[in-house]
Amino acid sequence: MTEQVKKTNEFTPYIPADKIMPEFTTTSIVIGIIMSIVFGAANAYIGLRVGMTISASIPAAVISMGIIRGIMKRDSILENNMVQTIGSAGESLAAGAIFTLPALFIWSQELGMAAPNMIEIITASLVGGLLGVFFMIPLRKALVVNEHGILPYPEGTACAEVLKAGETGGVKAKTVFSGLGIGAIYKFIADGFKLFPSEIEWGIKGYRGAAIGMDVLPALLGVGFIVGPQISAYMLSGAILGWLVIIPLIAHLGQYIPQAIYPASVALVKNLTIGEYGAII
């Protein structure tokens, strides 16, 4: 029975090992690096604003399919795979950087140390990226090949299906490019022309410290679509808990603490105002 399961779950590459196709080419490397920079910057922006990042594997696969197959008329799924692999690496590195490096700036302000310079930031990111690559090399066979059919890897499976769908044409890339264009126009009108606010907030009368607010941004709508209703509900629950419970509780207890709490230099009750996102500043 065990042998039968192993045979059923045996890994079979979509492209046989004896089939020669373009893969590690100059085209795939250059396009992959450009996409890595774009998705890395986008994820750094989203992560610093929202507190979480989104994967770029599937969008990178769709865009690479549209560029390589649709525009450049090159017929190689392996090149598409190489582009999306390099492109998705940028967002992974961005996540590691934005969730760790800001702590160095906070410590430098609190402890009077020098803030990390650009060389130190690049070095830390480079070392983190290399460690990820080196650790993944021995784990790939154990977790991807040997566990094929056992571990689901939903994102990787979806990405592979997108690439395989590209074998019949790159029409799905139109949706991605349309979304990019609509998001850019919306952002330009909202934050460029300032025709309407992209951040709204209301205080609750009679409920000190509480506020209701939101960021009206297409990027956050995209994040919610990707992470799904369950995780979105978790994030909404955390926001409700923070805005309507924890912050008002701090406001209530703060009036009984006249002295400043380290590292603050001003007492909470004297410095209690509602700022962006309902935070007490």
Buried (B, 14 or more C-beta within 10 A) or exposed (E): EEEEEEEEEEEEEEEEEEEEEBBEBEBBBEBBBBBBEBBBEBBBBBBEBBEBBBBBBBBBBBBBBBBBBBEEEBEBBBBBBBBBBBBBBBBBBBBBBBBEBEEBEEEEEEEEEEEBEEEEBEEBBEEBBEEEEEEEEEEEEEBBEBBEEEEEBEEBEBBBEBBEBBEEEBEBBEEBEEBBEEBEEBBEEBEEEEEEEBEEBEBBEEEBBBBBBEBEBBBBEBBBEBBEEEEBEEBEEEBEEBBBEEBBEBBEEBEEEEEEEEEEEEBBBEEBEBEEBBEBE
